[in-house]
Amino acid sequence: MNTWVLQMGFPVVTIDTQTGGISQKHFLLDPDSTVTVESPFNYKWIVPIKWMKTGVIHPTIQWLKDKSDTVHEIKTSGPSDWVLANLNVLGYYRVNYDQGNWDRLLIALSDNHSSIPVINRAQLVDDAFNLARAKIIPTVLALETTKYLTEERDYVPWKSAVNNLDFFYLMFDRSEVYGPMQNYLMKQITPLFTYYKNTTGNWSTIPAGHMDQYNQVNAISMACRTGLEECSTLTKTWFKQWMDMNTNRIHPNLRSTVYCNAIAAGGAKEWEFAWSQFQKATIASEAEKLRSALSCSKQPWLLNRYLEYTLNSTLIRKQDATSTIVSIASNVAGQSLAWDFVRARWTYIFNEYGGGSFSFSNLINGVTKRFSTEYELQQLKQFKADNSEVGFGSGTLALDQSIERTISNIKWITENKQNVMNWFKAELKLYEASS
């Protein structure tokens, strides 16, 4: 256990199915970062490798104790043979493969995804996207793992995909990549949305299992996010029924996503209704859902007014001010508004909220996480210079990290934007040709 508890991080294990070679190295999400902390184990772990070959589980665990080893049984012989390691995610590490094995795993996902355990389907998606962020595999290879999702009905793989695609939304929802990306993801999510529509009797019931209930939320949230008209109509209808009857029949599991999408699709009337319900809410969880949903509006004047509310403790509690501003910044329509608001009010915010539960670190990270242009980088540096005398309190480190993250985002977009856009466009052409 010492290699796991007495040194930081975890490894990425690379498997070459042509040679049987297995190797490990310290996994770093930022490949340009430098590790300055020495390890007594030289960043080498004792790694348990449980694996399967083309659906057949290998009976014993292979222990990787050195930087590299050779396991002849892991070599593939047939053109359709594939190897899947870290079976059932037994160990805390990421797995990379030779390109040929990646290709065969993708075919297995496409042809019969149930041949791979559900948790490993989620692992393949998550590992691929993180390996791509670390520049170990191409970004388009990570995107390839999402192609089979039209057939996926389980929660964990979809949650893995949604979580990783959040970064793509942050990087591309203000660029020309957004259109092709939205169209592709709408195509991928529509079968899941239709599945829950059918299995719930046109949304009249709730799925029995907890995982199915969670995945129903995924289906509605992602479908609305991609602009699926039927989803927008559904959430607006449910919200309007609440407004008209003054009785909330929206299932508690669905309220966060329904509130947000209905307010995003609506105007002042929907926003004012949600605000009045927030003010009257006596259950903390319901108030939290409404407070977050109010930041989903696409109307700049409503978002600006809501930002002003955050510094009025009679309207928004001081301990909720940070998360409310960050929620507004998470909305692409509110991101620049929230950043301008924080810059303009920084002295007041720092002096009035510095001694309480206001998290400057969360605030700075939250309003800058989408930053990915040279102009935004210069704004960040100017913000740091302009307020050097005022200070940043607990946000000092967060500000430096935001500058570093913005530089990293700029570099990532430069390296990946064109390839990603070409991939989305190519997939849409293939879909149109086969329709």
C-alpha positions as CSV (number, residue, x, y, z in Angstrom):
1,M,0.0,0.0,0.0
2,N,2.9,2.4,0.6
3,T,3.3,3.2,-3.1
4,W,-0.3,4.4,-3.1
5,V,-0.4,6.4,0.2
6,L,3.1,7.8,0.4
7,Q,3.4,9.4,-3.0
8,M,1.1,11.7,-4.8
9,G,-1.0,10.9,-7.8
10,F,-1.6,7.7,-9.7
11,P,-0.2,6.0,-12.8
12,V,-1.3,5.5,-16.4
13,V,-0.7,1.9,-17.5
14,T,0.0,1.4,-21.2
15,I,-0.6,-2.0,-22.7
16,D,0.8,-3.1,-26.1
17,T,-1.3,-6.0,-27.3
18,Q,1.2,-6.7,-30.1
19,T,4.1,-7.4,-27.9
20,G,2.5,-8.0,-24.5
21,G,4.4,-5.1,-23.1
22,I,3.0,-3.3,-20.0
23,S,4.4,-0.1,-18.6
24,Q,3.5,2.6,-16.1
25,K,4.2,6.2,-15.6
26,H,3.0,9.1,-13.4
27,F,-0.2,10.4,-15.0
28,L,-0.2,14.2,-15.3
29,L,-3.3,15.9,-16.8
30,D,-1.0,18.8,-17.9
31,P,1.9,17.2,-19.8
32,D,3.8,20.5,-19.6
33,S,3.8,20.6,-15.8
34,T,6.9,19.8,-13.8
35,V,6.8,17.6,-10.7
36,T,8.9,19.3,-8.1
37,V,8.0,16.9,-5.2
38,E,10.3,13.9,-5.0
39,S,8.9,10.5,-4.3
40,P,10.5,7.8,-2.2
41,F,9.3,5.3,-4.8
42,N,10.3,7.3,-7.9
43,Y,6.6,7.5,-8.9
44,K,6.4,3.8,-9.4
45,W,3.4,1.9,-8.1
46,I,2.5,-1.8,-7.4
47,V,-0.4,-2.0,-9.8
48,P,-3.0,-4.8,-9.9
49,I,-4.0,-5.6,-13.4
50,K,-7.1,-7.6,-13.9
51,W,-8.0,-8.0,-17.6
52,M,-10.2,-9.8,-20.1
53,K,-9.5,-10.8,-23.7
54,T,-12.4,-10.6,-26.2
55,G,-15.0,-11.1,-23.4
56,V,-13.1,-13.9,-21.6
57,I,-11.9,-12.9,-18.1
58,H,-8.3,-13.8,-17.3
59,P,-8.4,-15.8,-14.1
60,T,-5.5,-14.3,-12.2
61,I,-4.4,-10.7,-11.4
62,Q,-1.1,-9.6,-12.9
63,W,1.0,-7.4,-10.6
64,L,3.0,-4.7,-12.3
65,K,5.8,-4.0,-9.8
66,D,8.3,-2.3,-12.1
67,K,8.2,0.5,-14.6
68,S,7.6,-2.1,-17.3
69,D,7.1,-5.8,-17.8
70,T,6.0,-8.3,-20.5
71,V,2.9,-10.5,-20.2
72,H,2.8,-12.9,-23.2
73,E,-0.9,-13.9,-22.4
74,I,-2.0,-10.3,-23.0
75,K,-0.9,-10.4,-26.7
76,T,-3.7,-10.7,-29.2
77,S,-3.6,-13.2,-32.1
78,G,-6.7,-12.7,-34.1
79,P,-7.7,-9.5,-36.1
80,S,-10.8,-9.1,-33.9
81,D,-9.3,-9.8,-30.5
82,W,-9.2,-7.0,-28.0
83,V,-7.9,-6.6,-24.4
84,L,-9.6,-4.6,-21.7
85,A,-7.6,-3.9,-18.5
86,N,-8.5,-2.8,-15.0
87,L,-11.6,-5.0,-15.2
88,N,-14.4,-3.7,-13.1
89,V,-12.1,-0.8,-12.2
90,L,-10.3,-2.8,-9.6
91,G,-7.4,-0.4,-9.4
92,Y,-6.9,3.4,-9.2
93,Y,-5.2,4.1,-12.5
94,R,-5.8,5.0,-16.1
95,V,-5.3,2.6,-19.0
96,N,-3.9,3.3,-22.5
97,Y,-3.5,0.8,-25.3
98,D,-1.8,0.5,-28.7
99,Q,-3.8,2.1,-31.5
100,G,-4.9,-1.3,-32.9
101,N,-6.4,-2.3,-29.6
102,W,-8.2,1.0,-29.2
103,D,-9.7,0.5,-32.7
104,R,-10.9,-3.0,-31.8
105,L,-12.4,-1.8,-28.5
106,L,-14.3,0.8,-30.4
107,I,-15.6,-1.8,-32.7
108,A,-16.7,-4.0,-29.7
109,L,-18.5,-1.0,-28.3
110,S,-20.3,-0.4,-31.6
111,D,-21.1,-4.0,-32.4
112,N,-22.1,-5.3,-28.9
113,H,-21.4,-2.9,-26.1
114,S,-22.7,-5.3,-23.5
115,S,-19.7,-7.5,-24.1
116,I,-17.8,-4.9,-22.0
117,P,-18.9,-4.5,-18.4
118,V,-20.9,-1.3,-17.8
119,I,-18.4,0.2,-15.4
120,N,-15.6,-0.4,-17.9
121,R,-17.6,1.3,-20.6
122,A,-17.7,4.4,-18.4
123,Q,-14.0,3.9,-17.7
124,L,-13.1,3.7,-21.4
125,V,-14.9,7.0,-22.0
126,D,-13.3,8.7,-19.0
127,D,-9.8,7.3,-19.6
128,A,-9.9,8.3,-23.3
129,F,-10.9,11.9,-22.6
130,N,-8.4,12.3,-19.8
131,L,-5.6,10.7,-21.8
132,A,-6.4,13.1,-24.6
133,R,-6.2,16.1,-22.2
134,A,-2.8,14.8,-21.2
135,K,-1.8,14.5,-24.9
136,I,-1.2,10.8,-24.7
137,I,-3.8,10.0,-27.3
138,P,-5.5,12.2,-30.0
139,T,-8.6,14.2,-28.9
140,V,-10.6,12.7,-31.8
141,L,-9.9,9.2,-30.4
142,A,-11.6,10.3,-27.2
143,L,-14.6,11.5,-29.3
144,E,-14.7,8.1,-31.0
145,T,-15.8,6.6,-27.7
146,T,-19.0,8.6,-27.8
147,K,-20.2,7.1,-31.1
148,Y,-21.7,4.0,-29.5
149,L,-23.8,6.0,-27.0
150,T,-26.8,5.9,-29.3
151,E,-27.2,2.3,-28.1
152,E,-26.2,3.0,-24.4
153,R,-29.0,3.0,-21.8
154,D,-27.0,2.7,-18.6
155,Y,-26.4,5.6,-16.3
156,V,-22.7,5.4,-15.5
157,P,-21.3,5.5,-19.1
158,W,-23.6,8.4,-19.9
159,K,-22.6,10.3,-16.8
160,S,-18.9,9.7,-17.7
161,A,-19.6,11.1,-21.2
162,V,-21.6,14.1,-20.0
163,N,-18.9,15.0,-17.4
164,N,-16.1,15.0,-19.9
165,L,-18.1,16.8,-22.6
166,D,-18.6,19.7,-20.1
167,F,-15.0,20.8,-21.0
168,F,-15.8,20.8,-24.7
169,Y,-18.8,23.1,-24.0
170,L,-16.6,25.4,-22.0
171,M,-14.1,25.6,-24.7
172,F,-16.4,25.7,-27.7
173,D,-19.8,27.2,-26.8
174,R,-18.7,30.6,-28.1
175,S,-17.0,29.4,-31.3
176,E,-18.0,28.0,-34.7
177,V,-17.4,24.5,-33.3
178,Y,-20.6,24.8,-31.3
179,G,-23.0,24.2,-34.1
180,P,-21.6,20.9,-35.4
181,M,-21.0,19.8,-31.8
182,Q,-24.6,20.5,-30.8
183,N,-25.9,18.7,-33.9
184,Y,-23.8,15.6,-33.2
185,L,-24.6,15.4,-29.5
186,M,-28.3,15.9,-30.2
187,K,-28.1,12.9,-32.6
188,Q,-26.4,10.9,-29.8
189,I,-28.8,11.8,-27.0
190,T,-32.1,11.5,-28.9
191,P,-32.4,7.7,-28.6
192,L,-31.9,7.9,-24.8
193,F,-34.5,10.7,-24.6
194,T,-37.0,8.7,-26.7
195,Y,-36.3,5.5,-24.6
196,Y,-37.4,7.3,-21.4
197,K,-40.3,8.9,-23.1
198,N,-41.5,5.4,-24.2
199,T,-40.7,3.5,-20.9
200,T,-42.4,6.2,-18.8
201,G,-45.6,6.3,-20.8
202,N,-44.9,9.6,-22.4
203,W,-43.3,11.0,-19.2
204,S,-46.4,10.0,-17.0
205,T,-44.3,7.8,-14.6
206,I,-40.9,7.7,-13.1
207,P,-38.5,4.7,-13.8
208,A,-38.4,2.2,-10.9
209,G,-34.6,1.8,-10.5
210,H,-32.4,4.6,-9.0
211,M,-29.9,4.4,-11.8
212,D,-32.7,4.7,-14.3
213,Q,-34.0,7.7,-12.5
214,Y,-30.6,9.4,-12.6
215,N,-30.2,8.5,-16.3
216,Q,-33.6,10.0,-17.0
217,V,-32.2,13.3,-15.6
218,N,-29.2,12.9,-17.9
219,A,-31.5,12.3,-20.9
220,I,-33.6,15.4,-20.3
221,S,-30.7,17.6,-19.3
222,M,-28.5,16.7,-22.3
223,A,-31.4,16.7,-24.8
224,C,-32.4,20.2,-23.7
225,R,-28.8,21.3,-23.7
226,T,-28.3,20.3,-27.3
227,G,-31.5,22.1,-28.3
228,L,-33.8,19.2,-28.9
229,E,-37.1,20.9,-29.6
230,E,-39.2,18.2,-28.0
231,C,-37.2,18.5,-24.7
232,S,-37.6,22.2,-24.6
233,T,-41.4,21.9,-25.1
234,L,-41.6,19.2,-22.4
235,T,-39.9,21.3,-19.7
236,K,-41.8,24.5,-20.7
237,T,-45.1,22.6,-20.4
238,W,-44.3,21.2,-17.0
239,F,-43.2,24.6,-15.7
240,K,-46.3,26.3,-17.2
241,Q,-48.5,23.8,-15.5
242,W,-46.9,24.7,-12.2
243,M,-47.4,28.4,-12.9
244,D,-51.0,28.0,-13.9
245,M,-52.1,25.6,-11.2
246,N,-49.8,26.8,-8.5
247,T,-49.2,23.2,-7.6
248,N,-45.8,21.7,-8.3
249,R,-46.2,18.2,-9.8
250,I,-42.7,18.1,-11.3
251,H,-40.9,15.1,-9.8
252,P,-38.2,16.2,-7.3
253,N,-35.5,14.3,-9.3
254,L,-36.3,16.3,-12.4
255,R,-36.8,19.7,-10.8
256,S,-33.3,21.1,-11.2
257,T,-33.1,20.4,-14.9
258,V,-36.7,21.3,-15.6
259,Y,-36.5,24.6,-13.8
260,C,-33.2,25.5,-15.5
261,N,-34.3,24.7,-19.0
262,A,-37.8,26.2,-18.6
263,I,-36.3,29.5,-17.4
264,A,-33.7,29.4,-20.2
265,A,-36.4,29.0,-22.8
266,G,-38.7,31.6,-21.1
267,G,-38.6,35.2,-20.3
268,A,-39.3,37.6,-17.5
269,K,-42.6,35.9,-16.6
270,E,-41.0,32.6,-15.9
271,W,-38.1,34.2,-14.1
272,E,-40.3,36.3,-11.8
273,F,-42.4,33.2,-11.0
274,A,-39.3,31.2,-10.0
275,W,-38.0,34.1,-7.9
276,S,-41.3,34.4,-6.0
277,Q,-41.2,30.6,-5.4
278,F,-37.6,30.9,-4.2
279,Q,-38.5,33.6,-1.7
280,K,-41.4,31.5,-0.4
281,A,-39.4,28.2,-0.3
282,T,-39.3,26.6,3.2
283,I,-37.3,23.5,2.2
284,A,-33.6,24.2,1.8
285,S,-33.1,21.8,-1.1
286,E,-36.0,23.3,-3.1
287,A,-34.6,26.8,-2.5
288,E,-31.2,25.7,-3.7
289,K,-32.7,24.3,-7.0
290,L,-34.6,27.5,-7.6
291,R,-31.6,29.7,-6.8
292,S,-29.4,27.8,-9.2
293,A,-32.1,27.7,-12.0
294,L,-32.6,31.5,-11.8
295,S,-29.1,31.8,-13.3
296,C,-30.1,29.8,-16.4
297,S,-31.9,32.7,-18.1
298,K,-30.7,33.9,-21.5
299,Q,-31.9,37.5,-20.9
300,P,-28.9,39.7,-20.1
301,W,-31.0,42.2,-18.1
302,L,-32.4,39.5,-15.9
303,L,-28.9,38.1,-15.3
304,N,-27.5,41.6,-14.5
305,R,-30.3,42.2,-12.0
306,Y,-29.7,38.8,-10.4
307,L,-26.0,39.7,-10.1
308,E,-27.0,42.9,-8.2
309,Y,-29.2,40.8,-5.9
310,T,-26.1,38.7,-4.9
311,L,-24.7,41.7,-3.0
312,N,-28.0,42.4,-1.2
313,S,-28.1,40.0,1.8
314,T,-31.8,40.6,2.2
315,L,-32.3,38.9,-1.1
316,I,-29.4,36.4,-1.4
317,R,-27.7,35.2,1.8
318,K,-24.1,36.1,2.1
319,Q,-23.1,32.5,2.2
320,D,-24.9,31.9,-1.2
321,A,-23.5,34.9,-3.0
322,T,-20.4,33.1,-4.4
323,S,-22.2,30.1,-5.7
324,T,-24.9,32.3,-7.3
325,I,-22.4,34.4,-9.2
326,V,-20.5,31.3,-10.3
327,S,-23.8,29.8,-11.5
328,I,-24.5,32.9,-13.6
329,A,-20.9,32.6,-15.0
330,S,-21.5,29.0,-15.9
331,N,-24.3,30.2,-18.2
332,V,-22.6,31.2,-21.5
333,A,-25.0,34.2,-21.7
334,G,-23.9,35.3,-18.2
335,Q,-20.2,34.5,-18.2
336,S,-19.0,37.9,-19.4
337,L,-21.6,39.7,-17.3
338,A,-20.4,37.9,-14.2
339,W,-16.8,38.6,-15.0
340,D,-17.5,42.3,-15.6
341,F,-19.5,42.4,-12.4
342,V,-16.7,40.9,-10.3
343,R,-14.1,43.2,-11.8
344,A,-16.2,46.3,-11.2
345,R,-17.2,45.4,-7.7
346,W,-14.0,43.7,-6.5
347,T,-13.0,46.3,-3.9
348,Y,-16.5,46.3,-2.4
349,I,-16.8,42.5,-2.5
350,F,-13.4,42.1,-0.9
351,N,-14.0,44.6,1.9
352,E,-17.6,43.7,2.7
353,Y,-17.4,39.9,2.3
354,G,-13.8,39.1,3.1
355,G,-14.4,38.1,6.7
356,G,-17.4,35.8,6.2
357,S,-18.1,32.6,4.3
358,F,-17.6,34.2,0.9
359,S,-15.1,32.0,-1.0
360,F,-12.8,34.2,-3.1
361,S,-11.1,31.1,-4.4
362,N,-14.4,29.5,-5.7
363,L,-15.5,32.9,-7.1
364,I,-12.3,33.5,-9.2
365,N,-12.2,29.9,-10.4
366,G,-15.9,30.0,-11.3
367,V,-16.0,33.2,-13.3
368,T,-12.8,32.4,-15.2
369,K,-13.1,28.7,-16.0
370,R,-14.4,29.4,-19.6
371,F,-11.5,31.7,-20.4
372,S,-9.6,30.6,-23.5
373,T,-8.6,33.7,-25.5
374,E,-5.6,36.0,-25.5
375,Y,-7.9,38.9,-24.7
376,E,-9.3,37.1,-21.6
377,L,-5.8,36.3,-20.5
378,Q,-4.8,40.0,-20.7
379,Q,-8.0,40.9,-18.8
380,L,-7.0,38.5,-16.0
381,K,-3.5,39.9,-15.8
382,Q,-4.8,43.4,-15.7
383,F,-7.3,42.5,-13.0
384,K,-4.5,41.1,-10.9
385,A,-2.4,44.3,-11.4
386,D,-5.3,46.7,-10.8
387,N,-6.2,45.1,-7.5
388,S,-2.8,44.4,-6.1
389,E,-3.2,46.8,-3.3
390,V,-6.7,45.7,-2.4
391,G,-5.6,42.0,-2.4
392,F,-7.4,38.7,-3.2
393,G,-7.4,37.0,0.2
394,S,-8.1,33.3,-0.2
395,G,-8.4,33.8,-3.9
396,T,-4.7,34.7,-4.4
397,L,-3.6,31.2,-5.5
398,A,-6.8,30.7,-7.4
399,L,-6.0,33.8,-9.5
400,D,-2.6,32.6,-10.4
401,Q,-4.1,29.2,-11.2
402,S,-6.7,30.8,-13.4
403,I,-4.0,32.6,-15.4
404,E,-2.2,29.2,-15.8
405,R,-5.4,27.5,-16.8
406,T,-6.3,30.2,-19.4
407,I,-2.8,29.8,-21.0
408,S,-3.4,26.0,-21.0
409,N,-6.9,26.4,-22.6
410,I,-5.6,28.7,-25.3
411,K,-2.9,26.2,-26.2
412,W,-5.5,23.3,-26.1
413,I,-7.8,25.1,-28.5
414,T,-5.0,26.0,-30.8
415,E,-4.0,22.4,-31.0
416,N,-7.4,20.8,-31.2
417,K,-10.1,23.2,-32.5
418,Q,-9.8,22.4,-36.2
419,N,-9.5,18.6,-35.8
420,V,-12.5,18.6,-33.4
421,M,-14.6,20.6,-35.8
422,N,-13.6,18.4,-38.7
423,W,-14.5,15.3,-36.7
424,F,-18.0,16.6,-35.8
425,K,-18.7,17.7,-39.4
426,A,-17.5,14.3,-40.7
427,E,-19.7,12.4,-38.3
428,L,-22.7,14.4,-39.3
429,K,-22.1,13.8,-43.0
430,L,-21.9,10.1,-42.4
431,Y,-25.1,10.2,-40.4
432,E,-26.9,12.2,-43.1
433,A,-25.6,9.8,-45.8
434,S,-27.0,6.8,-43.9
435,S,-30.3,8.4,-43.1
